[in-house]
């Protein structure tokens, strides 16, 4: 029996908008945990989804399977290159270069 269990996770990049105060608190919580903001958001949402009993009940209904996809997701191919967006929306080259930072930028590139 192996001593280590390796779990491969498939990550996607998703574009979301947040209240400015929430974004600041995510950064602060990430600093507190010595983790990335991505990890904080991922683990916080997984925690909420697992603990919300009403949501767990909803997931067992046919309605859950028909939920419209509104999250703007970009999946990556096995070679690490960007694949087509999973929900059919395309990002412009400028937004792709900006990475996960979705804060509005001035013309000079500053946030």
Secondary structure, 3 states (H helix, E strand, C coil): CCCCCCCCCCCEEEECCCCHHHHHHHHHHHHHHCCCHHHHHHHHHHHHHHHCHHHHHHHCCHHHHCCCCCCEEEEECCCCCEEEECCCCCCCHHHHHCCCCCCCCCCCCCC
